[in-house]
């Protein structure tokens, strides 16, 4: 939120009761949307991936979609790409699984946001802790993260 404040970007926050559902393999972000009473297509999960050159890249996509690894590789210009293990996230990003935000990681990583975000006036992303979401214009999120907008969805 300090980054957004520093960029003079308007945003809101919303809280939800965190009951540890982030331990689920899939569906946690969609479950958050249900708890908050919002359209799950507007909740964007953050996925950190590592390329064959060990570069970390950040991908944001709707909670209701699965990432297309081929599209992620193409966007990153990588030959190989795979998700970072949840236990590695804190040391690499400063965040834990379920609280990983595309904003404010330990380092500035290349970020890619699915083009579907631009269909909405506002999207929800993690505020960096479980139980807290940032509500932001997708264009402002792109600006704040210096992201590339591209198609990432598995069809």
DASUL-V367657 format. One record per helix or strand. SS is the DSSP state (h for helix, s for strand). FROM is the first residue (numbers start at 0). TO is the last residue. If there is no record, write none. Layout:
ss,from,to
SS,FROM,TO
SS,FROM,TO
This chain:
ss,from,to
h,1,5
s,10,14
h,20,22
h,27,35
h,39,41
s,42,50
s,55,61
s,66,66
h,68,75
s,80,82
h,85,92
s,109,113
h,114,118
s,122,125
s,131,135
h,137,144
s,147,149
s,152,152
